[in-house]
Amino acid sequence: MLLKHAIVLLFWHLIGCKQIRSMEHKIQHETLPLKEEKQFIRDIKQLKQIREQLSSNMGSQDEVQQAMDQKDQSEERLKVLFAVTVIA
């Protein structure tokens, strides 16, 4: 489940980057009405904020995954200890 969530976040992150590049290219190389150019600038700013949020979420997803891995390792150690205790 965590992997699926991370893939979705990465997908949206990549789409946002492509949209930002596209709008920046239009602003730099095309003649646009001032109103449209200002809207592009607002959209770029918003997409960059969303990208930052996704990046921070990806970091916390890594932390959750590490915690889950540690939990699994602890459970395995407990199983081994329990097995040794039962045998002894």
PDB file of N, CA, C and O in Angstrom:
ATOM      1  N   MET A   1       0.830  -1.199   0.000  1.00  0.00           N
ATOM      2  CA  MET A   1       0.000   0.000   0.000  1.00  0.00           C
ATOM      3  C   MET A   1       0.871   1.258   0.000  1.00  0.00           C
ATOM      4  O   MET A   1       0.588   2.210  -0.727  1.00  0.00           O
ATOM      5  N   LEU A   2       1.928   1.263   0.813  1.00  0.00           N
ATOM      6  CA  LEU A   2       2.805   2.430   0.861  1.00  0.00           C
ATOM      7  C   LEU A   2       3.505   2.640  -0.471  1.00  0.00           C
ATOM      8  O   LEU A   2       3.669   3.776  -0.917  1.00  0.00           O
ATOM      9  N   LEU A   3       3.915   1.558  -1.103  1.00  0.00           N
ATOM     10  CA  LEU A   3       4.586   1.668  -2.391  1.00  0.00           C
ATOM     11  C   LEU A   3       3.647   2.266  -3.433  1.00  0.00           C
ATOM     12  O   LEU A   3       4.062   3.110  -4.227  1.00  0.00           O
ATOM     13  N   LYS A   4       2.397   1.840  -3.439  1.00  0.00           N
ATOM     14  CA  LYS A   4       1.421   2.361  -4.390  1.00  0.00           C
ATOM     15  C   LYS A   4       1.228   3.860  -4.170  1.00  0.00           C
ATOM     16  O   LYS A   4       1.159   4.627  -5.130  1.00  0.00           O
ATOM     17  N   HIS A   5       1.142   4.277  -2.904  1.00  0.00           N
ATOM     18  CA  HIS A   5       0.975   5.692  -2.575  1.00  0.00           C
ATOM     19  C   HIS A   5       2.190   6.491  -3.048  1.00  0.00           C
ATOM     20  O   HIS A   5       2.043   7.579  -3.604  1.00  0.00           O
ATOM     21  N   ALA A   6       3.384   5.952  -2.826  1.00  0.00           N
ATOM     22  CA  ALA A   6       4.617   6.631  -3.240  1.00  0.00           C
ATOM     23  C   ALA A   6       4.674   6.772  -4.758  1.00  0.00           C
ATOM     24  O   ALA A   6       5.114   7.802  -5.270  1.00  0.00           O
ATOM     25  N   ILE A   7       4.234   5.748  -5.476  1.00  0.00           N
ATOM     26  CA  ILE A   7       4.236   5.804  -6.942  1.00  0.00           C
ATOM     27  C   ILE A   7       3.277   6.880  -7.436  1.00  0.00           C
ATOM     28  O   ILE A   7       3.598   7.618  -8.367  1.00  0.00           O
ATOM     29  N   VAL A   8       2.109   6.971  -6.819  1.00  0.00           N
ATOM     30  CA  VAL A   8       1.138   7.993  -7.206  1.00  0.00           C
ATOM     31  C   VAL A   8       1.714   9.385  -6.951  1.00  0.00           C
ATOM     32  O   VAL A   8       1.582  10.275  -7.792  1.00  0.00           O
ATOM     33  N   LEU A   9       2.354   9.578  -5.788  1.00  0.00           N
ATOM     34  CA  LEU A   9       2.954  10.875  -5.481  1.00  0.00           C
ATOM     35  C   LEU A   9       4.052  11.227  -6.479  1.00  0.00           C
ATOM     36  O   LEU A   9       4.144  12.369  -6.929  1.00  0.00           O
ATOM     37  N   LEU A  10       4.874  10.255  -6.821  1.00  0.00           N
ATOM     38  CA  LEU A  10       5.936  10.484  -7.791  1.00  0.00           C
ATOM     39  C   LEU A  10       5.364  10.847  -9.156  1.00  0.00           C
ATOM     40  O   LEU A  10       5.874  11.744  -9.827  1.00  0.00           O
ATOM     41  N   PHE A  11       4.312  10.156  -9.566  1.00  0.00           N
ATOM     42  CA  PHE A  11       3.655  10.423 -10.838  1.00  0.00           C
ATOM     43  C   PHE A  11       3.155  11.865 -10.893  1.00  0.00           C
ATOM     44  O   PHE A  11       3.398  12.571 -11.872  1.00  0.00           O
ATOM     45  N   TRP A  12       2.463  12.300  -9.851  1.00  0.00           N
ATOM     46  CA  TRP A  12       1.944  13.668  -9.824  1.00  0.00           C
ATOM     47  C   TRP A  12       3.077  14.682  -9.772  1.00  0.00           C
ATOM     48  O   TRP A  12       2.967  15.766 -10.344  1.00  0.00           O
ATOM     49  N   HIS A  13       4.163  14.339  -9.091  1.00  0.00           N
ATOM     50  CA  HIS A  13       5.332  15.218  -9.031  1.00  0.00           C
ATOM     51  C   HIS A  13       5.905  15.425 -10.438  1.00  0.00           C
ATOM     52  O   HIS A  13       6.221  16.551 -10.822  1.00  0.00           O
ATOM     53  N   LEU A  14       6.034  14.349 -11.192  1.00  0.00           N
ATOM     54  CA  LEU A  14       6.585  14.440 -12.549  1.00  0.00           C
ATOM     55  C   LEU A  14       5.676  15.232 -13.477  1.00  0.00           C
ATOM     56  O   LEU A  14       6.152  16.020 -14.294  1.00  0.00           O
ATOM     57  N   ILE A  15       4.373  15.026 -13.355  1.00  0.00           N
ATOM     58  CA  ILE A  15       3.426  15.772 -14.182  1.00  0.00           C
ATOM     59  C   ILE A  15       3.540  17.263 -13.880  1.00  0.00           C
ATOM     60  O   ILE A  15       3.543  18.085 -14.796  1.00  0.00           O
ATOM     61  N   GLY A  16       3.632  17.609 -12.608  1.00  0.00           N
ATOM     62  CA  GLY A  16       3.770  19.008 -12.213  1.00  0.00           C
ATOM     63  C   GLY A  16       5.019  19.630 -12.797  1.00  0.00           C
ATOM     64  O   GLY A  16       4.974  20.771 -13.259  1.00  0.00           O
ATOM     65  N   CYS A  17       6.139  18.914 -12.790  1.00  0.00           N
ATOM     66  CA  CYS A  17       7.395  19.424 -13.355  1.00  0.00           C
ATOM     67  C   CYS A  17       7.242  19.703 -14.845  1.00  0.00           C
ATOM     68  O   CYS A  17       7.728  20.717 -15.347  1.00  0.00           O
ATOM     69  N   LYS A  18       6.572  18.807 -15.543  1.00  0.00           N
ATOM     70  CA  LYS A  18       6.388  18.979 -16.988  1.00  0.00           C
ATOM     71  C   LYS A  18       5.509  20.204 -17.267  1.00  0.00           C
ATOM     72  O   LYS A  18       5.786  20.971 -18.189  1.00  0.00           O
ATOM     73  N   GLN A  19       4.457  20.384 -16.477  1.00  0.00           N
ATOM     74  CA  GLN A  19       3.577  21.531 -16.676  1.00  0.00           C
ATOM     75  C   GLN A  19       4.317  22.836 -16.393  1.00  0.00           C
ATOM     76  O   GLN A  19       4.146  23.820 -17.113  1.00  0.00           O
ATOM     77  N   ILE A  20       5.136  22.843 -15.347  1.00  0.00           N
ATOM     78  CA  ILE A  20       5.906  24.041 -15.008  1.00  0.00           C
ATOM     79  C   ILE A  20       6.836  24.407 -16.156  1.00  0.00           C
ATOM     80  O   ILE A  20       6.891  25.563 -16.574  1.00  0.00           O
ATOM     81  N   ARG A  21       7.566  23.420 -16.666  1.00  0.00           N
ATOM     82  CA  ARG A  21       8.490  23.684 -17.781  1.00  0.00           C
ATOM     83  C   ARG A  21       7.738  24.215 -19.000  1.00  0.00           C
ATOM     84  O   ARG A  21       8.206  25.133 -19.673  1.00  0.00           O
ATOM     85  N   SER A  22       6.585  23.639 -19.275  1.00  0.00           N
ATOM     86  CA  SER A  22       5.800  24.061 -20.432  1.00  0.00           C
ATOM     87  C   SER A  22       5.347  25.516 -20.288  1.00  0.00           C
ATOM     88  O   SER A  22       5.458  26.297 -21.233  1.00  0.00           O
ATOM     89  N   MET A  23       4.842  25.878 -19.118  1.00  0.00           N
ATOM     90  CA  MET A  23       4.379  27.250 -18.914  1.00  0.00           C
ATOM     91  C   MET A  23       5.541  28.238 -18.929  1.00  0.00           C
ATOM     92  O   MET A  23       5.422  29.330 -19.484  1.00  0.00           O
ATOM     93  N   GLU A  24       6.664  27.857 -18.319  1.00  0.00           N
ATOM     94  CA  GLU A  24       7.833  28.734 -18.331  1.00  0.00           C
ATOM     95  C   GLU A  24       8.323  28.957 -19.760  1.00  0.00           C
ATOM     96  O   GLU A  24       8.728  30.065 -20.112  1.00  0.00           O
ATOM     97  N   HIS A  25       8.289  27.923 -20.574  1.00  0.00           N
ATOM     98  CA  HIS A  25       8.707  28.048 -21.973  1.00  0.00           C
ATOM     99  C   HIS A  25       7.782  29.018 -22.717  1.00  0.00           C
ATOM    100  O   HIS A  25       8.253  29.864 -23.478  1.00  0.00           O
ATOM    101  N   LYS A  26       6.477  28.897 -22.501  1.00  0.00           N
ATOM    102  CA  LYS A  26       5.533  29.795 -23.166  1.00  0.00           C
ATOM    103  C   LYS A  26       5.773  31.242 -22.767  1.00  0.00           C
ATOM    104  O   LYS A  26       5.729  32.141 -23.607  1.00  0.00           O
ATOM    105  N   ILE A  27       6.027  31.464 -21.472  1.00  0.00           N
ATOM    106  CA  ILE A  27       6.267  32.829 -21.005  1.00  0.00           C
ATOM    107  C   ILE A  27       7.517  33.405 -21.668  1.00  0.00           C
ATOM    108  O   ILE A  27       7.543  34.576 -22.049  1.00  0.00           O
ATOM    109  N   GLN A  28       8.544  32.581 -21.803  1.00  0.00           N
ATOM    110  CA  GLN A  28       9.818  33.058 -22.341  1.00  0.00           C
ATOM    111  C   GLN A  28       9.819  33.221 -23.854  1.00  0.00           C
ATOM    112  O   GLN A  28      10.489  34.113 -24.375  1.00  0.00           O
ATOM    113  N   HIS A  29       9.082  32.377 -24.570  1.00  0.00           N
ATOM    114  CA  HIS A  29       9.238  32.325 -26.026  1.00  0.00           C
ATOM    115  C   HIS A  29       7.997  32.684 -26.831  1.00  0.00           C
ATOM    116  O   HIS A  29       8.045  32.697 -28.061  1.00  0.00           O
ATOM    117  N   GLU A  30       6.911  32.970 -26.174  1.00  0.00           N
ATOM    118  CA  GLU A  30       5.695  33.311 -26.906  1.00  0.00           C
ATOM    119  C   GLU A  30       5.204  34.677 -26.469  1.00  0.00           C
ATOM    120  O   GLU A  30       5.470  35.130 -25.356  1.00  0.00           O
ATOM    121  N   THR A  31       4.488  35.314 -27.360  1.00  0.00           N
ATOM    122  CA  THR A  31       3.857  36.588 -27.023  1.00  0.00           C
ATOM    123  C   THR A  31       2.488  36.277 -26.435  1.00  0.00           C
ATOM    124  O   THR A  31       1.615  35.720 -27.101  1.00  0.00           O
ATOM    125  N   LEU A  32       2.324  36.650 -25.169  1.00  0.00           N
ATOM    126  CA  LEU A  32       1.087  36.352 -24.457  1.00  0.00           C
ATOM    127  C   LEU A  32       0.468  37.640 -23.940  1.00  0.00           C
ATOM    128  O   LEU A  32       1.186  38.588 -23.620  1.00  0.00           O
ATOM    129  N   PRO A  33      -0.855  37.685 -23.855  1.00  0.00           N
ATOM    130  CA  PRO A  33      -1.472  38.829 -23.180  1.00  0.00           C
ATOM    131  C   PRO A  33      -1.006  38.866 -21.719  1.00  0.00           C
ATOM    132  O   PRO A  33      -0.762  37.825 -21.109  1.00  0.00           O
ATOM    133  N   LEU A  34      -0.890  40.057 -21.178  1.00  0.00           N
ATOM    134  CA  LEU A  34      -0.394  40.215 -19.811  1.00  0.00           C
ATOM    135  C   LEU A  34      -1.226  39.409 -18.816  1.00  0.00           C
ATOM    136  O   LEU A  34      -0.680  38.799 -17.897  1.00  0.00           O
ATOM    137  N   LYS A  35      -2.522  39.407 -18.996  1.00  0.00           N
ATOM    138  CA  LYS A  35      -3.406  38.673 -18.087  1.00  0.00           C
ATOM    139  C   LYS A  35      -3.071  37.178 -18.091  1.00  0.00           C
ATOM    140  O   LYS A  35      -3.015  36.551 -17.033  1.00  0.00           O
ATOM    141  N   GLU A  36      -2.851  36.614 -19.269  1.00  0.00           N
ATOM    142  CA  GLU A  36      -2.522  35.186 -19.391  1.00  0.00           C
ATOM    143  C   GLU A  36      -1.141  34.891 -18.786  1.00  0.00           C
ATOM    144  O   GLU A  36      -0.949  33.872 -18.124  1.00  0.00           O
ATOM    145  N   GLU A  37      -0.188  35.796 -19.025  1.00  0.00           N
ATOM    146  CA  GLU A  37       1.152  35.613 -18.464  1.00  0.00           C
ATOM    147  C   GLU A  37       1.104  35.624 -16.931  1.00  0.00           C
ATOM    148  O   GLU A  37       1.759  34.814 -16.276  1.00  0.00           O
ATOM    149  N   LYS A  38       0.327  36.546 -16.376  1.00  0.00           N
ATOM    150  CA  LYS A  38       0.187  36.598 -14.913  1.00  0.00           C
ATOM    151  C   LYS A  38      -0.467  35.326 -14.385  1.00  0.00           C
ATOM    152  O   LYS A  38      -0.091  34.826 -13.325  1.00  0.00           O
ATOM    153  N   GLN A  39      -1.444  34.803 -15.122  1.00  0.00           N
ATOM    154  CA  GLN A  39      -2.093  33.557 -14.696  1.00  0.00           C
ATOM    155  C   GLN A  39      -1.104  32.398 -14.729  1.00  0.00           C
ATOM    156  O   GLN A  39      -1.102  31.564 -13.825  1.00  0.00           O
ATOM    157  N   PHE A  40      -0.264  32.335 -15.760  1.00  0.00           N
ATOM    158  CA  PHE A  40       0.778  31.308 -15.825  1.00  0.00           C
ATOM    159  C   PHE A  40       1.711  31.405 -14.617  1.00  0.00           C
ATOM    160  O   PHE A  40       2.071  30.397 -14.010  1.00  0.00           O
ATOM    161  N   ILE A  41       2.095  32.636 -14.281  1.00  0.00           N
ATOM    162  CA  ILE A  41       2.994  32.825 -13.138  1.00  0.00           C
ATOM    163  C   ILE A  41       2.336  32.344 -11.850  1.00  0.00           C
ATOM    164  O   ILE A  41       2.988  31.699 -11.028  1.00  0.00           O
ATOM    165  N   ARG A  42       1.051  32.649 -11.664  1.00  0.00           N
ATOM    166  CA  ARG A  42       0.328  32.159 -10.476  1.00  0.00           C
ATOM    167  C   ARG A  42       0.244  30.631 -10.474  1.00  0.00           C
ATOM    168  O   ARG A  42       0.428  29.992  -9.438  1.00  0.00           O
ATOM    169  N   ASP A  43      -0.038  30.054 -11.649  1.00  0.00           N
ATOM    170  CA  ASP A  43      -0.139  28.594 -11.749  1.00  0.00           C
ATOM    171  C   ASP A  43       1.212  27.928 -11.459  1.00  0.00           C
ATOM    172  O   ASP A  43       1.275  26.906 -10.775  1.00  0.00           O
ATOM    173  N   ILE A  44       2.286  28.515 -11.985  1.00  0.00           N
ATOM    174  CA  ILE A  44       3.619  27.958 -11.740  1.00  0.00           C
ATOM    175  C   ILE A  44       3.931  27.984 -10.246  1.00  0.00           C
ATOM    176  O   ILE A  44       4.436  27.009  -9.690  1.00  0.00           O
ATOM    177  N   LYS A  45       3.625  29.102  -9.609  1.00  0.00           N
ATOM    178  CA  LYS A  45       3.869  29.227  -8.170  1.00  0.00           C
ATOM    179  C   LYS A  45       3.089  28.158  -7.394  1.00  0.00           C
ATOM    180  O   LYS A  45       3.624  27.524  -6.484  1.00  0.00           O
ATOM    181  N   GLN A  46       1.827  27.969  -7.766  1.00  0.00           N
ATOM    182  CA  GLN A  46       0.998  26.976  -7.095  1.00  0.00           C
ATOM    183  C   GLN A  46       1.528  25.553  -7.330  1.00  0.00           C
ATOM    184  O   GLN A  46       1.578  24.749  -6.399  1.00  0.00           O
ATOM    185  N   LEU A  47       1.918  25.248  -8.559  1.00  0.00           N
ATOM    186  CA  LEU A  47       2.459  23.920  -8.856  1.00  0.00           C
ATOM    187  C   LEU A  47       3.760  23.666  -8.096  1.00  0.00           C
ATOM    188  O   LEU A  47       4.002  22.551  -7.635  1.00  0.00           O
ATOM    189  N   LYS A  48       4.596  24.692  -7.964  1.00  0.00           N
ATOM    190  CA  LYS A  48       5.838  24.537  -7.214  1.00  0.00           C
ATOM    191  C   LYS A  48       5.553  24.272  -5.739  1.00  0.00           C
ATOM    192  O   LYS A  48       6.254  23.485  -5.103  1.00  0.00           O
ATOM    193  N   GLN A  49       4.531  24.924  -5.192  1.00  0.00           N
ATOM    194  CA  GLN A  49       4.149  24.671  -3.802  1.00  0.00           C
ATOM    195  C   GLN A  49       3.650  23.236  -3.632  1.00  0.00           C
ATOM    196  O   GLN A  49       3.996  22.561  -2.663  1.00  0.00           O
ATOM    197  N   ILE A  50       2.848  22.785  -4.567  1.00  0.00           N
ATOM    198  CA  ILE A  50       2.341  21.407  -4.519  1.00  0.00           C
ATOM    199  C   ILE A  50       3.505  20.431  -4.636  1.00  0.00           C
ATOM    200  O   ILE A  50       3.545  19.419  -3.935  1.00  0.00           O
ATOM    201  N   ARG A  51       4.456  20.734  -5.525  1.00  0.00           N
ATOM    202  CA  ARG A  51       5.628  19.871  -5.698  1.00  0.00           C
ATOM    203  C   ARG A  51       6.413  19.773  -4.387  1.00  0.00           C
ATOM    204  O   ARG A  51       6.869  18.691  -4.016  1.00  0.00           O
ATOM    205  N   GLU A  52       6.570  20.887  -3.695  1.00  0.00           N
ATOM    206  CA  GLU A  52       7.269  20.875  -2.403  1.00  0.00           C
ATOM    207  C   GLU A  52       6.525  20.014  -1.389  1.00  0.00           C
ATOM    208  O   GLU A  52       7.142  19.251  -0.645  1.00  0.00           O
ATOM    209  N   GLN A  53       5.200  20.137  -1.359  1.00  0.00           N
ATOM    210  CA  GLN A  53       4.400  19.329  -0.435  1.00  0.00           C
ATOM    211  C   GLN A  53       4.559  17.844  -0.751  1.00  0.00           C
ATOM    212  O   GLN A  53       4.697  17.020   0.154  1.00  0.00           O
ATOM    213  N   LEU A  54       4.539  17.510  -2.038  1.00  0.00           N
ATOM    214  CA  LEU A  54       4.707  16.109  -2.427  1.00  0.00           C
ATOM    215  C   LEU A  54       6.085  15.605  -2.036  1.00  0.00           C
ATOM    216  O   LEU A  54       6.229  14.471  -1.579  1.00  0.00           O
ATOM    217  N   SER A  55       7.097  16.444  -2.215  1.00  0.00           N
ATOM    218  CA  SER A  55       8.452  16.041  -1.849  1.00  0.00           C
ATOM    219  C   SER A  55       8.550  15.782  -0.358  1.00  0.00           C
ATOM    220  O   SER A  55       9.192  14.821   0.066  1.00  0.00           O
ATOM    221  N   SER A  56       7.922  16.627   0.437  1.00  0.00           N
ATOM    222  CA  SER A  56       7.968  16.414   1.885  1.00  0.00           C
ATOM    223  C   SER A  56       7.167  15.172   2.265  1.00  0.00           C
ATOM    224  O   SER A  56       7.532  14.466   3.205  1.00  0.00           O
ATOM    225  N   ASN A  57       6.073  14.896   1.540  1.00  0.00           N
ATOM    226  CA  ASN A  57       5.307  13.677   1.807  1.00  0.00           C
ATOM    227  C   ASN A  57       6.113  12.437   1.454  1.00  0.00           C
ATOM    228  O   ASN A  57       6.031  11.416   2.137  1.00  0.00           O
ATOM    229  N   MET A  58       6.899  12.534   0.374  1.00  0.00           N
ATOM    230  CA  MET A  58       7.731  11.396  -0.014  1.00  0.00           C
ATOM    231  C   MET A  58       8.735  11.089   1.087  1.00  0.00           C
ATOM    232  O   MET A  58       9.007   9.925   1.380  1.00  0.00           O
ATOM    233  N   GLY A  59       9.286  12.136   1.696  1.00  0.00           N
ATOM    234  CA  GLY A  59      10.228  11.933   2.788  1.00  0.00           C
ATOM    235  C   GLY A  59       9.570  11.232   3.949  1.00  0.00           C
ATOM    236  O   GLY A  59      10.151  10.306   4.515  1.00  0.00           O
ATOM    237  N   SER A  60       8.383  11.645   4.320  1.00  0.00           N
ATOM    238  CA  SER A  60       7.709  11.003   5.439  1.00  0.00           C
ATOM    239  C   SER A  60       7.291   9.579   5.080  1.00  0.00           C
ATOM    240  O   SER A  60       7.222   8.722   5.961  1.00  0.00           O
ATOM    241  N   GLN A  61       7.014   9.311   3.812  1.00  0.00           N
ATOM    242  CA  GLN A  61       6.702   7.941   3.397  1.00  0.00           C
ATOM    243  C   GLN A  61       7.925   7.047   3.585  1.00  0.00           C
ATOM    244  O   GLN A  61       7.796   5.889   3.984  1.00  0.00           O
ATOM    245  N   ASP A  62       9.105   7.582   3.300  1.00  0.00           N
ATOM    246  CA  ASP A  62      10.333   6.815   3.529  1.00  0.00           C
ATOM    247  C   ASP A  62      10.498   6.496   5.012  1.00  0.00           C
ATOM    248  O   ASP A  62      10.902   5.392   5.378  1.00  0.00           O
ATOM    249  N   GLU A  63      10.182   7.472   5.862  1.00  0.00           N
ATOM    250  CA  GLU A  63      10.285   7.257   7.298  1.00  0.00           C
ATOM    251  C   GLU A  63       9.311   6.170   7.754  1.00  0.00           C
ATOM    252  O   GLU A  63       9.652   5.323   8.580  1.00  0.00           O
ATOM    253  N   VAL A  64       8.106   6.205   7.212  1.00  0.00           N
ATOM    254  CA  VAL A  64       7.107   5.182   7.561  1.00  0.00           C
ATOM    255  C   VAL A  64       7.592   3.811   7.113  1.00  0.00           C
ATOM    256  O   VAL A  64       7.464   2.834   7.850  1.00  0.00           O
ATOM    257  N   GLN A  65       8.150   3.734   5.906  1.00  0.00           N
ATOM    258  CA  GLN A  65       8.651   2.460   5.395  1.00  0.00           C
ATOM    259  C   GLN A  65       9.782   1.934   6.262  1.00  0.00           C
ATOM    260  O   GLN A  65       9.841   0.735   6.534  1.00  0.00           O
ATOM    261  N   GLN A  66      10.684   2.812   6.704  1.00  0.00           N
ATOM    262  CA  GLN A  66      11.773   2.396   7.580  1.00  0.00           C
ATOM    263  C   GLN A  66      11.227   1.862   8.900  1.00  0.00           C
ATOM    264  O   GLN A  66      11.714   0.857   9.418  1.00  0.00           O
ATOM    265  N   ALA A  67      10.225   2.529   9.435  1.00  0.00           N
ATOM    266  CA  ALA A  67       9.617   2.074  10.683  1.00  0.00           C
ATOM    267  C   ALA A  67       8.962   0.703  10.503  1.00  0.00           C
ATOM    268  O   ALA A  67       9.050  -0.151  11.385  1.00  0.00           O
ATOM    269  N   MET A  68       8.310   0.497   9.368  1.00  0.00           N
ATOM    270  CA  MET A  68       7.676  -0.797   9.096  1.00  0.00           C
ATOM    271  C   MET A  68       8.735  -1.896   8.974  1.00  0.00           C
ATOM    272  O   MET A  68       8.538  -3.010   9.460  1.00  0.00           O
ATOM    273  N   ASP A  69       9.853  -1.578   8.325  1.00  0.00           N
ATOM    274  CA  ASP A  69      10.946  -2.547   8.196  1.00  0.00           C
ATOM    275  C   ASP A  69      11.515  -2.904   9.565  1.00  0.00           C
ATOM    276  O   ASP A  69      11.787  -4.073   9.840  1.00  0.00           O
ATOM    277  N   GLN A  70      11.694  -1.904  10.419  1.00  0.00           N
ATOM    278  CA  GLN A  70      12.201  -2.166  11.769  1.00  0.00           C
ATOM    279  C   GLN A  70      11.219  -3.018  12.553  1.00  0.00           C
ATOM    280  O   GLN A  70      11.624  -3.902  13.308  1.00  0.00           O
ATOM    281  N   LYS A  71       9.932  -2.757  12.380  1.00  0.00           N
ATOM    282  CA  LYS A  71       8.902  -3.550  13.065  1.00  0.00           C
ATOM    283  C   LYS A  71       8.996  -5.008  12.623  1.00  0.00           C
ATOM    284  O   LYS A  71       8.946  -5.917  13.452  1.00  0.00           O
ATOM    285  N   ASP A  72       9.132  -5.225  11.319  1.00  0.00           N
ATOM    286  CA  ASP A  72       9.243  -6.591  10.801  1.00  0.00           C
ATOM    287  C   ASP A  72      10.482  -7.296  11.358  1.00  0.00           C
ATOM    288  O   ASP A  72      10.425  -8.468  11.730  1.00  0.00           O
ATOM    289  N   GLN A  73      11.598  -6.572  11.412  1.00  0.00           N
ATOM    290  CA  GLN A  73      12.820  -7.165  11.949  1.00  0.00           C
ATOM    291  C   GLN A  73      12.644  -7.522  13.425  1.00  0.00           C
ATOM    292  O   GLN A  73      13.105  -8.575  13.866  1.00  0.00           O
ATOM    293  N   SER A  74      11.989  -6.662  14.179  1.00  0.00           N
ATOM    294  CA  SER A  74      11.752  -6.938  15.595  1.00  0.00           C
ATOM    295  C   SER A  74      10.860  -8.155  15.778  1.00  0.00           C
ATOM    296  O   SER A  74      11.098  -8.981  16.660  1.00  0.00           O
ATOM    297  N   GLU A  75       9.835  -8.264  14.946  1.00  0.00           N
ATOM    298  CA  GLU A  75       8.947  -9.430  15.026  1.00  0.00           C
ATOM    299  C   GLU A  75       9.720 -10.711  14.738  1.00  0.00           C
ATOM    300  O   GLU A  75       9.518 -11.722  15.411  1.00  0.00           O
ATOM    301  N   GLU A  76      10.600 -10.675  13.746  1.00  0.00           N
ATOM    302  CA  GLU A  76      11.406 -11.856  13.418  1.00  0.00           C
ATOM    303  C   GLU A  76      12.311 -12.237  14.588  1.00  0.00           C
ATOM    304  O   GLU A  76      12.449 -13.419  14.904  1.00  0.00           O
ATOM    305  N   ARG A  77      12.925 -11.248  15.231  1.00  0.00           N
ATOM    306  CA  ARG A  77      13.778 -11.529  16.395  1.00  0.00           C
ATOM    307  C   ARG A  77      12.977 -12.147  17.527  1.00  0.00           C
ATOM    308  O   ARG A  77      13.442 -13.072  18.193  1.00  0.00           O
ATOM    309  N   LEU A  78      11.769 -11.634  17.744  1.00  0.00           N
ATOM    310  CA  LEU A  78      10.918 -12.187  18.807  1.00  0.00           C
ATOM    311  C   LEU A  78      10.542 -13.640  18.497  1.00  0.00           C
ATOM    312  O   LEU A  78      10.501 -14.475  19.400  1.00  0.00           O
ATOM    313  N   LYS A  79      10.271 -13.940  17.244  1.00  0.00           N
ATOM    314  CA  LYS A  79       9.941 -15.315  16.864  1.00  0.00           C
ATOM    315  C   LYS A  79      11.116 -16.244  17.152  1.00  0.00           C
ATOM    316  O   LYS A  79      10.931 -17.346  17.668  1.00  0.00           O
ATOM    317  N   VAL A  80      12.327 -15.795  16.816  1.00  0.00           N
ATOM    318  CA  VAL A  80      13.519 -16.606  17.057  1.00  0.00           C
ATOM    319  C   VAL A  80      13.711 -16.803  18.563  1.00  0.00           C
ATOM    320  O   VAL A  80      13.966 -17.917  19.020  1.00  0.00           O
ATOM    321  N   LEU A  81      13.588 -15.724  19.323  1.00  0.00           N
ATOM    322  CA  LEU A  81      13.744 -15.828  20.783  1.00  0.00           C
ATOM    323  C   LEU A  81      12.693 -16.753  21.396  1.00  0.00           C
ATOM    324  O   LEU A  81      13.001 -17.546  22.286  1.00  0.00           O
ATOM    325  N   PHE A  82      11.464 -16.651  20.921  1.00  0.00           N
ATOM    326  CA  PHE A  82      10.408 -17.502  21.437  1.00  0.00           C
ATOM    327  C   PHE A  82      10.693 -18.969  21.094  1.00  0.00           C
ATOM    328  O   PHE A  82      10.505 -19.855  21.928  1.00  0.00           O
ATOM    329  N   ALA A  83      11.141 -19.212  19.880  1.00  0.00           N
ATOM    330  CA  ALA A  83      11.453 -20.583  19.470  1.00  0.00           C
ATOM    331  C   ALA A  83      12.588 -21.145  20.330  1.00  0.00           C
ATOM    332  O   ALA A  83      12.520 -22.303  20.743  1.00  0.00           O
ATOM    333  N   VAL A  84      13.621 -20.362  20.606  1.00  0.00           N
ATOM    334  CA  VAL A  84      14.736 -20.817  21.424  1.00  0.00           C
ATOM    335  C   VAL A  84      14.269 -21.076  22.842  1.00  0.00           C
ATOM    336  O   VAL A  84      14.702 -22.047  23.461  1.00  0.00           O
ATOM    337  N   THR A  85      13.398 -20.233  23.370  1.00  0.00           N
ATOM    338  CA  THR A  85      12.886 -20.397  24.723  1.00  0.00           C
ATOM    339  C   THR A  85      12.039 -21.651  24.850  1.00  0.00           C
ATOM    340  O   THR A  85      12.137 -22.360  25.852  1.00  0.00           O
ATOM    341  N   VAL A  86      11.210 -21.939  23.858  1.00  0.00           N
ATOM    342  CA  VAL A  86      10.342 -23.109  23.889  1.00  0.00           C
ATOM    343  C   VAL A  86      11.188 -24.387  23.811  1.00  0.00           C
ATOM    344  O   VAL A  86      10.889 -25.369  24.490  1.00  0.00           O
ATOM    345  N   ILE A  87      12.232 -24.377  22.992  1.00  0.00           N
ATOM    346  CA  ILE A  87      13.092 -25.557  22.825  1.00  0.00           C
ATOM    347  C   ILE A  87      13.886 -25.821  24.097  1.00  0.00           C
ATOM    348  O   ILE A  87      14.061 -26.974  24.489  1.00  0.00           O
ATOM    349  N   ALA A  88      14.373 -24.757  24.749  1.00  0.00           N
ATOM    350  CA  ALA A  88      15.206 -24.902  25.939  1.00  0.00           C
ATOM    351  C   ALA A  88      14.371 -25.272  27.095  1.00  0.00           C
ATOM    352  O   ALA A  88      14.886 -25.443  28.200  1.00  0.00           O
TER     353      ALA A  88
END
